[in-house]
């Protein structure tokens, strides 16, 4: 008797779900935008954007100088960034997003201080404003705990300049 009631309840629920699904189906057809051959999709602004898909993207256009086929940022800036901070342990390196995050590093001559670096490559071209460095510093307090310390802003800009200098060297070597 219990099985009959359970089977009947399952049949009623299945019928209800089927009716709801069928009633949701409307005879109206979806309307999709159409584009003529060679016409680009409309943009949300007048800003020119590069994408990896389509005729304007990585697959349809010729590569600009310094662009790697497998990475989404300038290859010279990417390699120079890795070379410049190679003495530090790298936590994360995302070549497509252009992000390099180091782990904390202690200089041998100053064991009570440690540094962490985040490098962001912002452009696909080799430009002075194509790289941004964030530098963090911690020092030990009297209890032995690590405490955040303000970093001289010139240190980050010096690191950016070192990356740019190395990127220019790599570019010169690649054109010879």
Secondary structure, 3 states (H helix, E strand, C coil): CHHHHHHHHHHHHHHHHHHHHHHHCCCCCCCCCCCCCCCCCCCCCCCCCCCCCCCCCCCCCCCCCCECCCCCCEHHHHHHHHHHCCCCCEEEEECCCCEEEECCECCCCCCCEEEEEEEEECCCCCCHHHEEEEEEEEEECCCCCEEEECCCHHHHHHHHHHHHHHHHHHHHHHHC
